[in-house]
Amino acid sequence: KDVLKLISQFPEKLEQAAMQYDPSIIARLAIDTARSFNRLYTTSGYRFLAEDETLKATRLAFADAVSVFIKNVLALLGVESPEEM
């Protein structure tokens, strides 16, 4: 829920950043989203490569969506993101 909540704040944060001429608002959102996803991935007990194929596909699609979101936010800031880490 935390990751989705952060992503849902994007339109508001984008408008706030534009009104205040402060791109750090968007950068903070990208950082917070990445941290939240990392917490989910490392400590939540979710197995992204679950034995159930439907669950596995859903979780991998979610991870891909978060990746695309972060890449798009970074591109908006003019930052090129690496393909792998």
SVG drawing of the C-alpha trace seen along z (x, -y; Angstrom):
<svg xmlns="http://www.w3.org/2000/svg" viewBox="-3 -29 27 52">
<polyline fill="none" stroke="black" stroke-width="0.4" points="0.0,0.0 2.8,-2.4 4.3,-2.2 0.9,-2.8 0.1,-5.6 3.4,-7.4 2.8,-6.8 -0.7,-8.2 0.7,-11.5 2.6,-12.2 0.0,-14.6 -0.2,-16.6 3.6,-16.6 4.2,-17.6 1.9,-20.6 3.5,-21.6 6.9,-21.4 5.9,-23.5 4.2,-26.1 7.2,-26.4 9.8,-26.0 11.3,-23.2 12.2,-20.0 13.4,-18.5 9.8,-17.7 9.6,-15.3 13.1,-14.0 12.0,-13.2 9.0,-11.4 11.2,-9.2 13.5,-8.5 10.7,-7.7 9.1,-5.4 12.3,-3.5 12.9,-3.2 9.3,-2.0 9.6,0.6 13.0,1.8 11.5,2.3 8.6,4.3 11.1,6.4 13.6,7.1 11.6,7.2 8.0,7.9 8.2,11.6 6.7,11.3 8.3,13.7 8.3,12.1 9.2,15.4 6.3,17.2 5.4,20.8 1.9,19.7 2.3,18.4 -0.5,15.9 0.9,14.4 4.4,14.4 3.2,12.6 1.2,10.0 4.1,9.3 6.6,9.0 4.2,6.7 4.0,4.5 7.8,4.4 8.0,3.4 5.4,0.7 7.3,-0.8 10.5,-0.7 8.8,-2.5 7.4,-5.1 10.8,-5.8 12.4,-6.0 9.8,-8.4 10.2,-10.7 14.0,-10.7 13.6,-11.5 11.3,-14.4 14.2,-15.7 16.6,-15.2 18.4,-12.3 19.2,-9.2 18.5,-6.0 20.6,-2.9 19.2,0.3 20.4,2.5 21.7,2.0"/>
</svg>
